[in-house]
Amino acid sequence: METRIDDGAGAQHRRLKEGVEIGGEQKELDGESYWTIGELAREFGISLRTLRFYEDRGLLHPNRKGLTRLYSGRDRLDLQMILKGKQLGFTLTEIHDMLKRDDSGVELNLPAEQIANQIRHIERQLSALEAALAELRLAHQRAIAQAA
């Protein structure tokens, strides 16, 4: 038996009462919805290899139905946190630690000292990038002047 549901973002997903349908948008097993590796990769704009890598590193824990990986709602939240942590410059080890202690979804639940350390790290990177950008702009201006 099949029913269609709207996820609130305009996408419609199929839910099956009998179990998992590989090839549909969203799966349900034991009352919980699941997504395949391809569906998550498309949704988050990452490669299948990236998802497998995060699984190998112990960051994601998909269920298996034969050879098919099935990602739960919790896995989706963890993936959001992984990508947010990467965007903010945290290492995978730090992100792994965040996931172990965080049940709040995609909120950064970190000690103030760790956040302050990351801010200082990003500020150092920004300073180095600004210096490199200034040097490139100067070199560009010299190249234009020589060509004229």
Helices and strands as residue ranges (DSSP letters): E 2-6, E 12-16, E 27-29, E 32-36, H 37-44, H 48-56, E 63-65, E 68-72, H 73-87, H 92-101, H 112-147
